[in-house]
Every structure is written in C-alpha cells, then in structure tokens.
Amino acid sequence: MSVPSYSARFVRPFARVLSTYESFDLGRLNELKALNPLGRIPIPVAHELAIQQVSAVNDADLGLKAAQVTPYGSAGALEYAMNSAPTMRDALDVGARFARIFCDTLRVDLDVDAARVRLRLHSSVRTPRTISDYAMATWYANNTRKGLGEGAKLECHFDHPKPSNTFEYDRTFGTATLHFDDSWCGFAFNREYLDAPLPASDPAVHIVLCEYVSRVLTELHDRPSLVEKVRQIALKALLNGDPTVTAAASALHMSTRTLAGRLEREGTTFSALLDQTRRELALTYLRDPHISLSEVSFRLGFSHVEGFYRAFKRWTGEPPVAYRRKHKAMTSSSPLSRRDGPPASTMAAPRSPATDS
C-alpha cells in the first residue's frame, strides 16, 4: 500500500459522538457515516478530519468520548485474537505483529525489566491528540484492562501536556495512574501480570483467529512496504548467511544511504528491523524443544551463545531457558498438547554441531 492509512472501522464511533453536537454540520456527519468501515483512510486525511472535528465542536476530549462508545469487537478479528491468547505477553505479541491492520505506521514495543512492563504505542507520523487519545482509550478498554488486576499498578502515559480538566481521562482510565507530558504513549504495569493467563483465553480459537488475521493483513498489503521487504531480506539472510545493510540495499537496487533515509522516514532502521526479526525467530525456535540453545544462537547469527542470551533477556526480560521452561509447562497443560505429538520445527535451517539444550 503506497499511502499509509488507518482502518476506517473507527470512524463510526466518532460519527456517533459528533451527532450529539448541534454545531456539527449534518452533511459532513452523513459523509462520515457513509464511509465503508472495511476501507482505509489515508493518514493525512484522517489527521485533518480529526483536527477539523475538534475545532467544529470545540471539544478537545472528542477522542476519549468516541472510545467510550466504541463497543468491544469493533476492531474486528484482531481484537478477538488478542483476547483469546494464553497470556498478556502472547496477546501483546499478536498486537505488535498485526498492528498495521489498525494503522500502517503504528508500532507496538514491549520493554520488560525486573519489576515493570512498558507497552509503548508509537507512530513514525506525529499524531493529533484526538487520535492518540482514542488509540490509548480503546487499547486500554479492550486489550489491557481485561488481563490486569488491582495489584498491577497500571499507569497510562501520554506525550501531550496535561489538560486543565482531566474529568474524561479519569472517567476513561478508572483507577490507573495518569502521566502527561511524557516522552512516550502507552502503559506500564507490574511484570508478574505479563505471563498470567487471560480470562478469555482459548488456545484453539486463538490459533484460528491468528491465521485469519494474518491472511487479512497479507491481502490488505498485497504490495509489501519497504519495511516488510527489508524484513524478508533480513530473514532470508539469517537463514542462509550474515545479514548486512549493504546486502539489503543491493538486493533492493539502491545505495545504503538511500535505504537508510527511506527507513528513517518510516520510523525505523535496518538494525531495528534485524533485531525484531531475530526476536520473532527466537520465540519460534524456543517453542521447539528439539532445537538446542546453541543452535538457536547459531541460526540467529550470533557468534557466541552469550550474545544470544543477552539479546533475549533484553527482548523479553528473562533468559531463554526460563522462557522455554515456561512455554513447555503451558503447552503440557493444554488439551492441544495431547494431540499428534510434538510439532516439528517451523523453520528449516542447517543444524550447528552444538548439542546443549
């Protein structure tokens, strides 16, 4: 898709709220209602609409109010896929992988340390407060709050200044602690909730939904973006050799400087994409107990297994042995694990001579 865009699914809640204002033009309201919710809206158009709407009704809290009338399921299959995941970590991984269904420039990053989890929602394009508030409020209501208890000490972070009146924020985010004028948008909560089971977890349904969402994303972006092309190049290089930005630029018939500039405009770098690809592969490999940790390290292109250990702990907040042990315990207690024996590795690659596990 050449022009970055938003899903049009989220227009209807705004139209519903705008219909309560006598000052909002009826013709413009009917145009919003007529938009196909299965379509896409170019990002510049959506941002201009949001700015105009706030100005027309003189209500800076429009995004929060639209979120309050957005029913669960409005985001489609991805919302159900996240909430049927085994744990919050799995749900957030799904949200990060398929975030482009919501918005082409949305990125979801997870930072984990010994005590806290930070879920960062950010875009390579500056977002008006109205849309940022809406994204935060709907993510909180449908994808964050459901898996957290009172002990999670949930915080909500906003990158815009604190409004003079926070009534709608307090009403929307309940008992969560609010932080304004921060350097990032997203949520923070206690780490022990990251791997706790979600209340609506259904592993069998989750797998089917993820497969469906993956097909939707593929069809939606039938022309892969530059970021996706670089990710695919990095993936092939990891499986067959040593990935470098020079090789990626050569495969795309451009200079390394041009590639770096274009990736920068999309809010990323070759190193960041390579790191993300390694992380996704690592999670896949570690779910297969037949692949040793030394072999995982070899397949990911680390010259020493210690480098892989450090990288994995940076990605997830825990060592790979602990992640593998936790995944094994989870799958052994699931009805799915009692079917046709252990799954084969999902990635075929030459095995290294290492034998440790």
Order of alpha helices (4+ residues) and beta strands (2+ residues): beta-alpha-alpha-beta-alpha-alpha-alpha-alpha-beta-beta-alpha-beta-alpha-beta-beta-alpha-alpha-alpha-alpha-alpha-alpha-alpha-alpha
